Amino acid sequence: MNILGLVVARGGSKGVPRKNLKDLSGQPLIRYTIEVAKRVDALTYVAISTDDIEIAEVAKSYGCNVPFLRPPNLATDDATVIPVIQHSLFKLKELGYHFDAVLLLQPTNPLRTVTDIEQAISLLKNSDVDSVLSVSKVEDNHPARMKLIDHKGYLEEPAYAAKKFDAPRQSFDDVYLRNGAIYLFKTELIIEKGRIMGDRCAPLIIPRERAFNIDDEVDFVIIESLLNSNLQELDEVIRFD
């Protein structure tokens, strides 16, 4: 199975300016994702989709392929990821590459491990699924405890909050949150249906210690603290001297 490892990193970022190049424990954020992808033998080719020349040069310096630049219309705040992936596959096809599957990697998830990726690939190869999505079990912030605010400003129960207010947590059904670390899907799914989560999508459960997704400055502080910790769940996370 030919698998493309596709790192997506545009230059613009509202929450944290130049987020993909921001320092995390002495390294640009994007390096964590590039390095973990390079260490996965099952990936046929690792490339980056970016509109930003500086990001492209940094990615290239760490051994990531930069076969094209993303057009500006696919790098706006409103641009979605589906056309970005399709554009990447089209450009790579022009260069003679063919892939059976795509592993989408966001730089904002620096704590994923080689083992996480290998397990996702194994699921795709050895079962009848068309996609694999990394998730983490929801603990305290269970949707059964969530509320809506109606048009009058009062709290109300959403349809999914079926449990009583004082129900113990143990009585809730387990639910899982998409964490963004791994999206793995067959190429035909993205090309023919424009989707990255198919009808036969397998979950890859990642512990919450490795599931943090960087959106703002606070997330940088949290993840830097995790990188400096001795948590067993982070033993395989890539670190740099």
Contacts in CASP RR format, 6 or more apart in sequence:
PFRMAT RR
TARGET T0000
AUTHOR 0000-0000-0000
METHOD contacts of the structure
MODEL  1
MNILGLVVARGGSKGVPRKNLKDLSGQPLIRYTIEVAKRVDALTYVAIST
DDIEIAEVAKSYGCNVPFLRPPNLATDDATVIPVIQHSLFKLKELGYHFD
AVLLLQPTNPLRTVTDIEQAISLLKNSDVDSVLSVSKVEDNHPARMKLID
HKGYLEEPAYAAKKFDAPRQSFDDVYLRNGAIYLFKTELIIEKGRIMGDR
CAPLIIPRERAFNIDDEVDFVIIESLLNSNLQELDEVIRFD
1 42 0 8 1.000
1 100 0 8 1.000
1 101 0 8 1.000
1 121 0 8 1.000
1 124 0 8 1.000
1 125 0 8 1.000
2 44 0 8 1.000
2 45 0 8 1.000
2 97 0 8 1.000
2 98 0 8 1.000
2 99 0 8 1.000
2 100 0 8 1.000
2 101 0 8 1.000
3 42 0 8 1.000
3 43 0 8 1.000
3 44 0 8 1.000
3 99 0 8 1.000
3 100 0 8 1.000
3 101 0 8 1.000
3 102 0 8 1.000
3 103 0 8 1.000
3 121 0 8 1.000
3 184 0 8 1.000
4 43 0 8 1.000
4 44 0 8 1.000
4 45 0 8 1.000
4 46 0 8 1.000
4 47 0 8 1.000
4 88 0 8 1.000
4 89 0 8 1.000
4 92 0 8 1.000
4 97 0 8 1.000
4 99 0 8 1.000
4 101 0 8 1.000
4 102 0 8 1.000
4 103 0 8 1.000
5 37 0 8 1.000
5 43 0 8 1.000
5 45 0 8 1.000
5 46 0 8 1.000
5 47 0 8 1.000
5 102 0 8 1.000
5 103 0 8 1.000
5 104 0 8 1.000
5 105 0 8 1.000
6 46 0 8 1.000
6 47 0 8 1.000
6 48 0 8 1.000
6 49 0 8 1.000
6 85 0 8 1.000
6 88 0 8 1.000
6 102 0 8 1.000
6 103 0 8 1.000
6 104 0 8 1.000
6 105 0 8 1.000
7 30 0 8 1.000
7 33 0 8 1.000
7 34 0 8 1.000
7 37 0 8 1.000
7 46 0 8 1.000
7 47 0 8 1.000
7 48 0 8 1.000
7 49 0 8 1.000
7 59 0 8 1.000
7 64 0 8 1.000
7 105 0 8 1.000
7 106 0 8 1.000
7 107 0 8 1.000
8 48 0 8 1.000
8 49 0 8 1.000
8 50 0 8 1.000
8 81 0 8 1.000
8 84 0 8 1.000
8 85 0 8 1.000
8 104 0 8 1.000
8 105 0 8 1.000
8 106 0 8 1.000
8 107 0 8 1.000
9 20 0 8 1.000
9 30 0 8 1.000
9 48 0 8 1.000
9 49 0 8 1.000
9 50 0 8 1.000
9 52 0 8 1.000
9 55 0 8 1.000
9 59 0 8 1.000
9 107 0 8 1.000
10 20 0 8 1.000
10 50 0 8 1.000
10 51 0 8 1.000
10 52 0 8 1.000
10 55 0 8 1.000
10 70 0 8 1.000
10 75 0 8 1.000
10 79 0 8 1.000
11 18 0 8 1.000
11 20 0 8 1.000
11 50 0 8 1.000
11 51 0 8 1.000
11 52 0 8 1.000
11 55 0 8 1.000
11 75 0 8 1.000
12 18 0 8 1.000
12 19 0 8 1.000
12 52 0 8 1.000
12 75 0 8 1.000
12 77 0 8 1.000
13 19 0 8 1.000
13 20 0 8 1.000
14 77 0 8 1.000
15 215 0 8 1.000
15 216 0 8 1.000
16 22 0 8 1.000
16 214 0 8 1.000
16 215 0 8 1.000
16 216 0 8 1.000
16 217 0 8 1.000
16 220 0 8 1.000
19 29 0 8 1.000
19 107 0 8 1.000
19 108 0 8 1.000
19 214 0 8 1.000
20 28 0 8 1.000
20 29 0 8 1.000
20 30 0 8 1.000
20 52 0 8 1.000
20 55 0 8 1.000
20 107 0 8 1.000
20 108 0 8 1.000
21 28 0 8 1.000
21 29 0 8 1.000
21 30 0 8 1.000
21 54 0 8 1.000
21 55 0 8 1.000
21 58 0 8 1.000
22 28 0 8 1.000
22 29 0 8 1.000
22 220 0 8 1.000
23 29 0 8 1.000
24 32 0 8 1.000
24 110 0 8 1.000
24 220 0 8 1.000
24 223 0 8 1.000
24 224 0 8 1.000
24 227 0 8 1.000
25 224 0 8 1.000
25 227 0 8 1.000
25 228 0 8 1.000
25 239 0 8 1.000
25 240 0 8 1.000
26 240 0 8 1.000
27 240 0 8 1.000
28 58 0 8 1.000
29 107 0 8 1.000
29 108 0 8 1.000
29 110 0 8 1.000
29 214 0 8 1.000
30 55 0 8 1.000
30 58 0 8 1.000
30 59 0 8 1.000
30 62 0 8 1.000
30 107 0 8 1.000
31 58 0 8 1.000
31 62 0 8 1.000
31 240 0 8 1.000
32 107 0 8 1.000
32 110 0 8 1.000
32 111 0 8 1.000
32 238 0 8 1.000
33 105 0 8 1.000
33 106 0 8 1.000
33 107 0 8 1.000
33 109 0 8 1.000
33 110 0 8 1.000
33 112 0 8 1.000
34 46 0 8 1.000
34 48 0 8 1.000
34 59 0 8 1.000
34 62 0 8 1.000
34 63 0 8 1.000
34 64 0 8 1.000
35 62 0 8 1.000
35 238 0 8 1.000
36 105 0 8 1.000
36 112 0 8 1.000
36 113 0 8 1.000
36 114 0 8 1.000
36 117 0 8 1.000
36 238 0 8 1.000
37 43 0 8 1.000
37 46 0 8 1.000
37 64 0 8 1.000
37 103 0 8 1.000
37 105 0 8 1.000
37 117 0 8 1.000
38 46 0 8 1.000
38 62 0 8 1.000
38 63 0 8 1.000
38 64 0 8 1.000
39 114 0 8 1.000
39 238 0 8 1.000
40 114 0 8 1.000
40 117 0 8 1.000
40 118 0 8 1.000
40 121 0 8 1.000
42 117 0 8 1.000
42 118 0 8 1.000
42 121 0 8 1.000
43 103 0 8 1.000
43 117 0 8 1.000
44 99 0 8 1.000
45 65 0 8 1.000
45 92 0 8 1.000
45 97 0 8 1.000
45 99 0 8 1.000
46 64 0 8 1.000
46 65 0 8 1.000
47 64 0 8 1.000
47 65 0 8 1.000
47 66 0 8 1.000
47 67 0 8 1.000
47 88 0 8 1.000
47 92 0 8 1.000
48 55 0 8 1.000
48 56 0 8 1.000
48 59 0 8 1.000
48 64 0 8 1.000
48 65 0 8 1.000
48 66 0 8 1.000
49 68 0 8 1.000
49 70 0 8 1.000
49 84 0 8 1.000
49 85 0 8 1.000
49 87 0 8 1.000
49 88 0 8 1.000
50 56 0 8 1.000
50 59 0 8 1.000
50 66 0 8 1.000
50 69 0 8 1.000
50 70 0 8 1.000
50 75 0 8 1.000
51 69 0 8 1.000
51 70 0 8 1.000
51 71 0 8 1.000
51 72 0 8 1.000
51 74 0 8 1.000
51 75 0 8 1.000
52 75 0 8 1.000
53 69 0 8 1.000
56 66 0 8 1.000
56 69 0 8 1.000
59 66 0 8 1.000
60 66 0 8 1.000
67 91 0 8 1.000
67 92 0 8 1.000
67 95 0 8 1.000
68 88 0 8 1.000
68 91 0 8 1.000
70 84 0 8 1.000
70 87 0 8 1.000
71 87 0 8 1.000
73 79 0 8 1.000
74 83 0 8 1.000
74 84 0 8 1.000
74 87 0 8 1.000
81 104 0 8 1.000
81 196 0 8 1.000
82 190 0 8 1.000
82 194 0 8 1.000
82 195 0 8 1.000
82 196 0 8 1.000
85 102 0 8 1.000
85 104 0 8 1.000
85 190 0 8 1.000
85 196 0 8 1.000
86 190 0 8 1.000
86 191 0 8 1.000
86 194 0 8 1.000
89 99 0 8 1.000
89 102 0 8 1.000
89 187 0 8 1.000
89 190 0 8 1.000
89 191 0 8 1.000
92 99 0 8 1.000
99 187 0 8 1.000
100 186 0 8 1.000
100 187 0 8 1.000
101 124 0 8 1.000
101 184 0 8 1.000
101 185 0 8 1.000
101 186 0 8 1.000
101 187 0 8 1.000
102 184 0 8 1.000
102 185 0 8 1.000
102 187 0 8 1.000
102 190 0 8 1.000
102 196 0 8 1.000
103 117 0 8 1.000
103 120 0 8 1.000
103 121 0 8 1.000
103 182 0 8 1.000
103 183 0 8 1.000
103 184 0 8 1.000
104 182 0 8 1.000
104 183 0 8 1.000
104 184 0 8 1.000
104 185 0 8 1.000
104 196 0 8 1.000
105 112 0 8 1.000
105 182 0 8 1.000
106 180 0 8 1.000
106 181 0 8 1.000
106 213 0 8 1.000
108 213 0 8 1.000
108 214 0 8 1.000
108 215 0 8 1.000
109 179 0 8 1.000
109 180 0 8 1.000
109 181 0 8 1.000
109 211 0 8 1.000
109 212 0 8 1.000
109 213 0 8 1.000
109 214 0 8 1.000
110 214 0 8 1.000
110 223 0 8 1.000
110 237 0 8 1.000
111 181 0 8 1.000
111 209 0 8 1.000
111 210 0 8 1.000
111 211 0 8 1.000
111 212 0 8 1.000
111 223 0 8 1.000
111 226 0 8 1.000
111 227 0 8 1.000
111 234 0 8 1.000
111 237 0 8 1.000
112 134 0 8 1.000
112 181 0 8 1.000
112 182 0 8 1.000
112 206 0 8 1.000
112 210 0 8 1.000
113 210 0 8 1.000
113 236 0 8 1.000
113 237 0 8 1.000
113 238 0 8 1.000
114 236 0 8 1.000
115 236 0 8 1.000
116 134 0 8 1.000
116 181 0 8 1.000
116 182 0 8 1.000
116 204 0 8 1.000
116 206 0 8 1.000
116 210 0 8 1.000
117 182 0 8 1.000
119 204 0 8 1.000
120 132 0 8 1.000
120 134 0 8 1.000
120 182 0 8 1.000
120 184 0 8 1.000
120 204 0 8 1.000
121 132 0 8 1.000
121 184 0 8 1.000
123 129 0 8 1.000
123 132 0 8 1.000
123 184 0 8 1.000
123 202 0 8 1.000
123 204 0 8 1.000
124 131 0 8 1.000
124 132 0 8 1.000
124 184 0 8 1.000
124 186 0 8 1.000
124 202 0 8 1.000
127 202 0 8 1.000
128 200 0 8 1.000
129 200 0 8 1.000
129 201 0 8 1.000
129 202 0 8 1.000
130 185 0 8 1.000
130 186 0 8 1.000
130 189 0 8 1.000
130 198 0 8 1.000
130 199 0 8 1.000
130 200 0 8 1.000
130 201 0 8 1.000
131 183 0 8 1.000
131 184 0 8 1.000
131 185 0 8 1.000
131 186 0 8 1.000
131 189 0 8 1.000
131 195 0 8 1.000
131 196 0 8 1.000
131 197 0 8 1.000
131 198 0 8 1.000
131 200 0 8 1.000
131 201 0 8 1.000
131 202 0 8 1.000
132 182 0 8 1.000
132 183 0 8 1.000
132 184 0 8 1.000
132 185 0 8 1.000
132 201 0 8 1.000
132 202 0 8 1.000
132 203 0 8 1.000
132 204 0 8 1.000
133 178 0 8 1.000
133 182 0 8 1.000
133 183 0 8 1.000
133 184 0 8 1.000
133 197 0 8 1.000
133 201 0 8 1.000
133 202 0 8 1.000
133 203 0 8 1.000
133 204 0 8 1.000
134 178 0 8 1.000
134 179 0 8 1.000
134 180 0 8 1.000
134 181 0 8 1.000
134 182 0 8 1.000
134 183 0 8 1.000
134 203 0 8 1.000
134 204 0 8 1.000
134 205 0 8 1.000
134 206 0 8 1.000
134 211 0 8 1.000
135 176 0 8 1.000
135 177 0 8 1.000
135 178 0 8 1.000
135 179 0 8 1.000
135 203 0 8 1.000
135 204 0 8 1.000
135 205 0 8 1.000
135 206 0 8 1.000
136 176 0 8 1.000
136 177 0 8 1.000
136 179 0 8 1.000
136 205 0 8 1.000
136 206 0 8 1.000
136 207 0 8 1.000
136 208 0 8 1.000
136 211 0 8 1.000
137 174 0 8 1.000
137 175 0 8 1.000
137 176 0 8 1.000
137 177 0 8 1.000
137 205 0 8 1.000
137 208 0 8 1.000
138 174 0 8 1.000
138 175 0 8 1.000
138 176 0 8 1.000
138 177 0 8 1.000
139 208 0 8 1.000
140 169 0 8 1.000
142 169 0 8 1.000
142 172 0 8 1.000
142 175 0 8 1.000
143 158 0 8 1.000
143 160 0 8 1.000
143 161 0 8 1.000
143 175 0 8 1.000
144 160 0 8 1.000
144 161 0 8 1.000
144 162 0 8 1.000
144 163 0 8 1.000
144 167 0 8 1.000
144 172 0 8 1.000
145 161 0 8 1.000
146 158 0 8 1.000
146 160 0 8 1.000
146 161 0 8 1.000
147 155 0 8 1.000
147 156 0 8 1.000
147 157 0 8 1.000
147 158 0 8 1.000
147 161 0 8 1.000
148 155 0 8 1.000
148 156 0 8 1.000
148 157 0 8 1.000
148 158 0 8 1.000
149 155 0 8 1.000
149 156 0 8 1.000
150 156 0 8 1.000
163 171 0 8 1.000
163 172 0 8 1.000
176 203 0 8 1.000
176 205 0 8 1.000
177 211 0 8 1.000
179 206 0 8 1.000
179 211 0 8 1.000
179 212 0 8 1.000
179 213 0 8 1.000
180 211 0 8 1.000
180 213 0 8 1.000
181 206 0 8 1.000
181 210 0 8 1.000
181 211 0 8 1.000
181 213 0 8 1.000
182 204 0 8 1.000
182 206 0 8 1.000
183 196 0 8 1.000
183 197 0 8 1.000
185 195 0 8 1.000
185 196 0 8 1.000
185 197 0 8 1.000
185 198 0 8 1.000
189 195 0 8 1.000
189 196 0 8 1.000
189 198 0 8 1.000
190 196 0 8 1.000
207 233 0 8 1.000
209 226 0 8 1.000
209 231 0 8 1.000
209 233 0 8 1.000
209 234 0 8 1.000
210 233 0 8 1.000
210 234 0 8 1.000
210 237 0 8 1.000
212 219 0 8 1.000
212 222 0 8 1.000
212 223 0 8 1.000
212 226 0 8 1.000
213 219 0 8 1.000
214 220 0 8 1.000
214 223 0 8 1.000
226 234 0 8 1.000
227 234 0 8 1.000
227 237 0 8 1.000
227 239 0 8 1.000
END
